[in-house]
Amino acid sequence: MLGARGGWQALRRCASLPRAVRLRVREALGAREPVGEVKVQGWVRSVRSQKEVLFLHINDGSSLESLQVVADPSLENRDLTFGSAVEVQGKLVKSPHKMQNMELKAETIRVVGPCDTWLFPLKMKERHPLEYVRQFPHLRCRNNTLGSLLRIRSEATAAIHSFFQDNGYVHIHTPIITSNDCEGAGELFQIETSNEARESAEKTHFFNVPAFLTVSGQLHLEVMAGAFTHVFTFGPTFRAENSQSRRHLAEFYMVEAELSFTESLQDIMQVMEDLLKTATSTVLSKCPYDVELFHKYIAPAQKVGTNAEEQICDWGCDLQTEHEKYLVKHCGDVPVFVINYPYDLKPFYMRDNEDGPQHTVAAVDLLVPGIGELCGGSLREERLPFLESRLQRLGLVDAYQWYLDLRKFGSVPHGGFGMGFERYLQYILGVDNIKDVIPFPRFSHSCLL
């Protein structure tokens, strides 16, 4: 009993002691008034020791700008180096310097995790090329450029979700494992269990049918569009393209939407345009300094020319990236919609325009400067005879019987589109290589981590 009473009294004494307010770097920098006792945790970005004062800059990922810490030189120790993790406690005071509103006057500095600067591949005050930091997927997030990219990526993700939710769309979690090839390109990753991989070719599949990593959530969204007039999904997709080019990833993210009761490509195009404008406006307003870093230091060094004007594209041939970039340039370097593609170039689900000798489908691509195709969409073929006829010619009737069923039971005119999220980030930031806008790039012959 006495022990319990003593413990309670000790707890009451502890509770009465002043506690330091824990602040993130972004909060500390944005404070308008000094704060008595604060605690800031993060990683050291620079250390400068003078005779009478010790300067640190620490960052916790919440902002591009680091917080300046001013301390007595007696608080310095050999583990206090660039890259080390620290916890600093002291008073948040007005900074005498014009470049920063507040600074932290340290009373204690605790090194939580030391960093061997000789072995650490990122060096203080060096602007490492993106190609260099790509070698260190486990460390590159500590680089300023990748830190900015990840904050922008986070805000862009939230902005896209907000756009759809504000416009009445239902978010659908479409499956990553599927038995369908939405694009019909055959560039799929097939799924096997570890036991199946060791067995003979004549084996029983885990799902009783061949299963693949999805290349698109579109067909599953079409299922949902039979019950919800507006649906969207945002998730990873996979392509087994044997390419290491700056345009290709094996794993990337797609934003996809489907609209029921629409008979006009203009409706699809309007949603594409509104999404692009709204998401970009949000990113620019919430991450101005992060975006500025890319526009100031990354984009100018990565301008690539195009020789598309020297190439000829005949009717019936697919547009190549250089053709797309040339069209954008020809139209004044602004986003451009291209509509009504040749029938034979596009997948079975696109609506036949029935338009004579050139024979097109109601498809649309949004082309943007520096990238080419950013969004692709179409009206879907809702007419059962047209769809059955095309699937028969392709020998796909059995595989897509369920898709035909959607046209038999309450079918409506509908359409949708997909936007490559990494391509979107490349476009707004001016990044040339798609591998530099995703945290952990996966591509042919490379799956680090």
C-alpha positions as CSV (number, residue, x, y, z in Angstrom):
1,M,0.0,0.0,0.0
2,L,2.8,2.4,0.9
3,G,4.6,1.5,-2.3
4,A,1.6,2.3,-4.4
5,R,1.0,5.6,-2.6
6,G,4.7,6.6,-3.1
7,G,4.5,5.7,-6.8
8,W,1.4,7.9,-7.2
9,Q,3.0,10.8,-5.5
10,A,6.0,10.4,-7.8
11,L,3.8,10.5,-10.8
12,R,2.0,13.6,-9.6
13,R,5.4,15.3,-9.1
14,C,6.4,14.3,-12.7
15,A,3.2,15.6,-14.1
16,S,3.7,19.0,-12.5
17,L,7.2,19.4,-14.1
18,P,7.2,21.5,-17.4
19,R,7.2,19.3,-20.5
20,A,8.8,20.3,-23.7
21,V,6.4,20.8,-26.6
22,R,7.4,18.5,-29.5
23,L,7.4,20.3,-32.8
24,R,8.1,19.2,-36.3
25,V,10.6,21.4,-38.3
26,R,7.8,22.7,-40.5
27,E,5.8,23.8,-37.4
28,A,8.9,25.4,-35.8
29,L,9.7,27.4,-39.0
30,G,6.1,28.5,-39.2
31,A,5.8,29.7,-35.6
32,R,4.9,33.3,-35.2
33,E,5.9,33.7,-31.6
34,P,8.8,32.3,-29.4
35,V,8.0,29.1,-27.5
36,G,9.4,28.4,-24.1
37,E,10.4,24.7,-24.1
38,V,10.4,22.7,-27.3
39,K,11.8,19.4,-28.6
40,V,12.7,18.9,-32.2
41,Q,13.9,15.6,-33.7
42,G,15.5,15.0,-37.1
43,W,18.7,14.4,-39.0
44,V,21.6,16.8,-39.2
45,R,22.1,18.5,-42.6
46,S,25.0,20.6,-41.6
47,V,27.3,21.3,-38.7
48,R,29.4,24.4,-38.2
49,S,31.4,24.9,-35.1
50,Q,32.9,28.3,-34.2
51,K,34.8,29.5,-31.1
52,E,31.8,30.8,-29.3
53,V,28.8,29.2,-31.0
54,L,27.8,25.9,-32.6
55,F,25.4,25.9,-35.6
56,L,23.4,22.9,-36.8
57,H,20.7,22.6,-39.4
58,I,18.3,19.7,-38.8
59,N,15.5,18.4,-41.0
60,D,12.8,15.8,-40.3
61,G,11.3,15.6,-43.8
62,S,8.3,17.9,-43.1
63,S,9.8,20.7,-45.2
64,L,12.5,21.4,-47.7
65,E,14.0,24.1,-45.4
66,S,15.9,23.0,-42.4
67,L,15.7,24.5,-38.9
68,Q,18.8,26.3,-37.6
69,V,19.9,25.3,-34.2
70,V,22.2,27.6,-32.2
71,A,24.1,26.0,-29.3
72,D,27.0,26.4,-26.9
73,P,30.2,24.7,-28.3
74,S,30.3,22.6,-25.1
75,L,27.3,20.6,-26.5
76,E,29.4,19.4,-29.5
77,N,30.5,15.8,-29.5
78,R,32.2,13.6,-32.1
79,D,29.0,11.8,-33.0
80,L,27.3,15.1,-34.0
81,T,28.0,14.8,-37.7
82,F,26.2,15.2,-41.0
83,G,23.5,12.5,-41.3
84,S,23.3,11.7,-37.6
85,A,19.8,11.5,-36.0
86,V,19.4,14.0,-33.1
87,E,16.9,15.2,-30.5
88,V,17.3,18.9,-29.6
89,Q,15.6,20.5,-26.7
90,G,15.6,24.2,-26.0
91,K,13.8,27.5,-26.7
92,L,12.3,28.6,-30.0
93,V,13.3,32.2,-30.5
94,K,13.1,34.8,-33.2
95,S,16.0,34.6,-35.6
96,P,18.1,37.7,-36.3
97,H,18.7,36.4,-39.9
98,K,16.4,37.6,-42.7
99,M,16.4,34.1,-44.3
100,Q,14.7,32.4,-41.4
101,N,11.9,33.5,-39.1
102,M,12.7,31.3,-36.1
103,E,15.7,29.3,-34.7
104,L,16.1,26.9,-31.9
105,K,18.4,27.9,-29.0
106,A,19.5,24.5,-27.8
107,E,19.9,23.5,-24.2
108,T,20.5,19.8,-24.8
109,I,21.5,17.9,-27.9
110,R,21.2,14.1,-27.8
111,V,22.6,12.0,-30.7
112,V,20.0,9.3,-31.2
113,G,21.8,7.6,-34.1
114,P,25.4,8.4,-35.2
115,C,26.3,8.4,-38.9
116,D,29.7,7.5,-40.3
117,T,30.3,10.3,-42.7
118,W,33.2,8.6,-44.4
119,L,31.0,5.6,-45.4
120,F,27.8,7.5,-45.9
121,P,27.4,7.9,-49.7
122,L,25.6,11.3,-49.5
123,K,27.9,14.2,-48.8
124,M,27.2,17.5,-47.1
125,K,26.6,20.4,-49.4
126,E,26.9,18.3,-52.6
127,R,24.2,18.3,-55.2
128,H,24.3,14.7,-56.2
129,P,23.0,13.8,-59.7
130,L,19.8,11.8,-59.8
131,E,21.6,9.0,-61.5
132,Y,24.0,8.7,-58.6
133,V,21.5,8.6,-55.8
134,R,19.4,6.0,-57.8
135,Q,22.1,3.5,-56.8
136,F,21.1,3.8,-53.1
137,P,17.3,3.2,-52.9
138,H,17.6,2.7,-49.2
139,L,19.2,6.1,-48.6
140,R,18.2,8.4,-51.5
141,C,15.1,9.7,-49.6
142,R,17.6,11.6,-47.4
143,N,18.6,13.6,-50.5
144,N,16.9,17.0,-50.8
145,T,15.6,16.3,-54.4
146,L,14.0,13.0,-53.5
147,G,12.7,14.5,-50.3
148,S,10.9,17.2,-52.3
149,L,9.7,14.6,-54.8
150,L,8.1,12.5,-52.0
151,R,6.3,15.4,-50.4
152,I,5.0,16.5,-53.8
153,R,3.9,12.9,-54.5
154,S,2.1,12.7,-51.2
155,E,0.2,16.0,-51.8
156,A,-0.6,15.0,-55.4
157,T,-2.1,11.7,-54.2
158,A,-4.2,13.5,-51.7
159,A,-5.3,16.1,-54.3
160,I,-6.4,13.4,-56.7
161,H,-8.5,11.6,-54.1
162,S,-10.0,14.9,-53.0
163,F,-10.9,15.8,-56.6
164,F,-12.8,12.6,-57.2
165,Q,-14.5,12.6,-53.8
166,D,-15.6,16.2,-54.1
167,N,-17.2,15.3,-57.5
168,G,-19.1,12.3,-56.1
169,Y,-17.0,9.4,-57.3
170,V,-16.8,6.2,-55.3
171,H,-13.3,4.9,-54.7
172,I,-12.9,1.2,-55.7
173,H,-10.1,-1.1,-54.6
174,T,-9.6,-3.0,-57.8
175,P,-7.6,-6.2,-57.5
176,I,-3.8,-6.5,-58.1
177,I,-4.1,-10.2,-59.0
178,T,-6.3,-10.8,-62.1
179,S,-7.0,-13.4,-64.8
180,N,-7.6,-10.7,-67.4
181,D,-5.2,-8.8,-69.8
182,C,-7.0,-5.5,-70.1
183,E,-4.7,-4.1,-72.8
184,G,-4.3,-7.3,-74.8
185,A,-0.6,-6.7,-75.2
186,G,0.6,-9.9,-73.6
187,E,3.2,-8.0,-71.5
188,L,2.1,-9.5,-68.1
189,F,3.8,-10.8,-65.0
190,Q,2.4,-14.3,-64.3
191,I,1.9,-15.3,-60.7
192,E,3.2,-18.7,-59.4
193,T,3.7,-20.0,-55.9
194,S,7.2,-20.9,-54.9
195,N,6.2,-24.6,-55.1
196,E,4.6,-24.2,-58.5
197,A,7.8,-22.7,-59.8
198,R,9.7,-25.9,-58.8
199,E,7.1,-28.3,-60.3
200,S,6.7,-29.4,-63.9
201,A,5.0,-27.4,-66.6
202,E,1.8,-29.6,-66.2
203,K,0.7,-28.3,-62.9
204,T,-2.4,-27.1,-61.1
205,H,-2.6,-23.4,-60.7
206,F,-3.1,-21.9,-57.3
207,F,-6.3,-20.2,-58.6
208,N,-7.1,-23.0,-61.1
209,V,-6.5,-20.5,-63.9
210,P,-3.4,-18.6,-64.9
211,A,-3.2,-15.4,-62.8
212,F,-1.3,-12.2,-63.5
213,L,-0.4,-8.9,-61.9
214,T,-2.8,-6.3,-63.2
215,V,-2.0,-3.9,-66.1
216,S,-5.1,-1.9,-65.5
217,G,-8.1,-1.7,-63.2
218,Q,-10.4,-0.6,-66.0
219,L,-12.4,-3.8,-66.5
220,H,-13.1,-4.1,-62.8
221,L,-14.2,-0.5,-62.8
222,E,-16.6,-1.2,-65.6
223,V,-18.2,-3.9,-63.4
224,M,-18.7,-1.3,-60.7
225,A,-20.0,1.2,-63.2
226,G,-23.0,-1.0,-63.5
227,A,-24.1,0.0,-60.0
228,F,-22.3,3.3,-59.3
229,T,-22.5,6.1,-61.9
230,H,-19.0,7.5,-61.0
231,V,-16.1,5.3,-59.8
232,F,-12.3,5.6,-59.7
233,T,-9.3,3.7,-58.5
234,F,-5.7,4.7,-57.8
235,G,-3.2,1.9,-57.4
236,P,-0.2,0.0,-58.7
237,T,-0.1,-1.6,-62.1
238,F,2.5,-3.8,-63.8
239,R,4.0,-4.3,-67.3
240,A,6.6,-6.9,-68.1
241,E,8.3,-4.7,-70.8
242,N,11.9,-5.6,-71.3
243,S,13.1,-2.0,-71.4
244,Q,15.4,0.1,-69.3
245,S,14.5,3.3,-71.1
246,R,13.8,6.6,-69.3
247,R,10.1,6.1,-70.1
248,H,9.5,2.6,-68.7
249,L,8.8,1.0,-65.3
250,A,7.7,-2.5,-64.5
251,E,5.6,-1.2,-61.6
252,F,3.9,2.2,-61.6
253,Y,0.7,3.8,-60.4
254,M,-2.4,4.5,-62.4
255,V,-5.4,6.8,-61.7
256,E,-8.4,5.4,-63.5
257,A,-12.1,6.6,-63.6
258,E,-15.3,5.3,-65.2
259,L,-18.5,7.3,-65.9
260,S,-21.9,5.8,-66.6
261,F,-24.6,7.4,-68.7
262,T,-22.2,9.3,-70.9
263,E,-22.3,9.2,-74.7
264,S,-19.8,11.9,-75.4
265,L,-16.0,11.9,-75.5
266,Q,-16.2,15.6,-74.4
267,D,-17.5,14.4,-71.0
268,I,-14.4,12.2,-70.6
269,M,-12.1,15.0,-71.8
270,Q,-13.6,17.5,-69.4
271,V,-12.9,15.2,-66.4
272,M,-9.3,14.7,-67.6
273,E,-8.8,18.5,-67.9
274,D,-10.4,19.3,-64.6
275,L,-8.4,16.6,-62.8
276,L,-5.1,17.9,-64.3
277,K,-5.8,21.5,-63.4
278,T,-7.2,20.8,-59.9
279,A,-4.4,18.5,-58.8
280,T,-1.6,20.7,-60.2
281,S,-3.1,23.8,-58.6
282,T,-3.2,22.1,-55.2
283,V,0.4,20.9,-55.6
284,L,1.7,24.3,-56.5
285,S,-0.1,25.9,-53.6
286,K,1.0,23.4,-51.0
287,C,4.5,22.6,-52.1
288,P,5.8,25.8,-53.7
289,Y,9.4,25.5,-52.6
290,D,9.6,21.8,-53.4
291,V,8.3,22.4,-56.9
292,E,10.7,25.4,-57.3
293,L,13.6,23.2,-56.5
294,F,12.8,21.0,-59.5
295,H,12.1,23.9,-61.9
296,K,15.3,25.7,-60.8
297,Y,17.8,22.9,-60.6
298,I,16.5,19.7,-62.2
299,A,14.3,20.6,-65.3
300,P,16.7,23.1,-66.9
301,A,19.5,20.4,-67.0
302,Q,17.2,17.8,-68.6
303,K,15.8,19.4,-71.7
304,V,15.7,16.9,-74.5
305,G,15.1,17.8,-78.2
306,T,12.7,16.1,-80.6
307,N,13.2,15.2,-84.2
308,A,9.6,14.2,-84.8
309,E,9.2,16.6,-87.7
310,E,11.5,14.4,-89.7
311,Q,9.2,11.3,-89.2
312,I,6.1,10.4,-91.2
313,C,3.1,8.8,-89.6
314,D,0.7,7.3,-92.1
315,W,-3.0,6.7,-91.3
316,G,-3.4,3.4,-89.5
317,C,0.0,3.5,-87.9
318,D,0.2,4.2,-84.1
319,L,1.7,7.4,-82.9
320,Q,5.2,7.1,-81.4
321,T,6.4,9.3,-78.5
322,E,8.3,11.6,-80.9
323,H,5.1,12.1,-83.0
324,E,3.2,13.0,-79.8
325,K,5.8,15.5,-78.7
326,Y,5.8,17.1,-82.1
327,L,2.1,17.5,-82.1
328,V,2.3,19.2,-78.7
329,K,5.1,21.5,-80.0
330,H,3.2,22.2,-83.2
331,C,0.1,23.3,-81.1
332,G,2.2,25.8,-79.0
333,D,3.6,23.5,-76.3
334,V,0.3,23.2,-74.4
335,P,-1.7,20.0,-73.6
336,V,-3.5,18.6,-76.6
337,F,-6.3,16.1,-77.1
338,V,-6.2,13.7,-79.9
339,I,-9.4,11.8,-80.7
340,N,-10.9,9.1,-82.9
341,Y,-8.0,6.6,-83.4
342,P,-8.0,3.9,-86.1
343,Y,-10.2,0.9,-85.2
344,D,-7.6,-1.8,-85.7
345,L,-5.1,-0.1,-83.3
346,K,-7.2,-0.1,-80.2
347,P,-8.5,-2.8,-77.8
348,F,-11.9,-4.5,-78.2
349,Y,-13.7,-2.5,-75.6
350,M,-13.5,0.8,-77.4
351,R,-16.7,2.0,-79.1
352,D,-17.0,1.7,-82.8
353,N,-17.6,5.1,-84.5
354,E,-19.1,3.4,-87.7
355,D,-17.5,6.2,-89.7
356,G,-16.8,4.8,-93.1
357,P,-13.5,4.0,-94.9
358,Q,-11.1,5.3,-92.2
359,H,-13.1,3.4,-89.5
360,T,-12.3,4.8,-86.0
361,V,-13.1,4.2,-82.4
362,A,-14.2,6.8,-79.9
363,A,-10.8,7.1,-78.2
364,V,-8.9,10.0,-76.8
365,D,-5.4,10.7,-75.6
366,L,-4.2,13.7,-73.7
367,L,-0.7,14.7,-74.9
368,V,1.4,17.1,-72.8
369,P,4.8,18.8,-73.3
370,G,7.9,16.8,-72.6
371,I,6.0,13.5,-72.1
372,G,3.6,12.8,-74.9
373,E,0.7,10.7,-73.8
374,L,-0.4,11.4,-70.2
375,C,-4.0,10.2,-70.2
376,G,-5.8,7.7,-72.4
377,G,-9.5,7.0,-72.5
378,S,-12.5,6.1,-74.6
379,L,-16.2,5.5,-74.7
380,R,-16.8,1.8,-74.1
381,E,-18.7,-0.5,-76.5
382,E,-22.0,-0.9,-74.8
383,R,-23.8,-2.5,-77.8
384,L,-23.9,-6.3,-77.3
385,P,-23.8,-7.3,-81.1
386,F,-20.8,-5.1,-81.8
387,L,-18.9,-6.4,-78.8
388,E,-19.8,-10.0,-79.5
389,S,-18.7,-9.7,-83.1
390,R,-15.3,-8.2,-82.2
391,L,-14.6,-10.7,-79.5
392,Q,-15.4,-13.6,-81.9
393,R,-13.0,-12.3,-84.5
394,L,-10.3,-12.1,-81.7
395,G,-11.2,-15.5,-80.3
396,L,-11.9,-14.1,-76.9
397,V,-15.6,-14.9,-76.4
398,D,-15.1,-17.6,-73.8
399,A,-12.5,-15.5,-71.8
400,Y,-14.8,-12.5,-71.7
401,Q,-18.2,-14.0,-71.3
402,W,-18.6,-12.1,-68.0
403,Y,-17.9,-8.9,-69.9
404,L,-20.7,-9.7,-72.4
405,D,-23.0,-10.3,-69.4
406,L,-22.5,-6.7,-68.4
407,R,-24.1,-5.7,-71.7
408,K,-27.1,-8.1,-71.2
409,F,-28.2,-6.9,-67.8
410,G,-28.9,-3.1,-67.6
411,S,-26.1,-1.9,-69.8
412,V,-25.7,1.9,-70.2
413,P,-23.4,4.1,-72.4
414,H,-20.3,4.7,-70.4
415,G,-16.6,5.6,-70.7
416,G,-13.5,6.3,-68.8
417,F,-9.8,7.0,-68.8
418,G,-6.5,6.3,-67.1
419,M,-3.6,8.7,-66.1
420,G,-0.1,7.5,-65.4
421,F,0.8,9.0,-62.0
422,E,4.5,9.0,-62.6
423,R,4.1,10.6,-66.0
424,Y,2.0,13.3,-64.4
425,L,4.8,14.0,-61.9
426,Q,7.4,14.1,-64.7
427,Y,5.2,16.6,-66.5
428,I,4.7,19.1,-63.7
429,L,8.3,18.8,-62.4
430,G,10.2,18.6,-65.7
431,V,11.9,15.3,-64.7
432,D,13.3,13.4,-67.7
433,N,13.6,9.9,-66.2
434,I,10.5,8.2,-64.8
435,K,12.7,6.2,-62.4
436,D,13.3,9.5,-60.5
437,V,9.7,10.2,-59.6
438,I,8.9,6.9,-57.7
439,P,10.4,5.8,-54.4
440,F,11.5,2.3,-55.4
441,P,11.8,2.0,-59.2
442,R,11.4,-1.5,-60.6
443,F,12.4,-2.1,-64.2
444,S,14.0,-4.8,-66.4
445,H,17.1,-6.3,-64.6
446,S,16.6,-4.2,-61.5
447,C,14.6,-4.8,-58.4
448,L,16.7,-3.3,-55.6
449,L,15.3,-3.8,-52.1
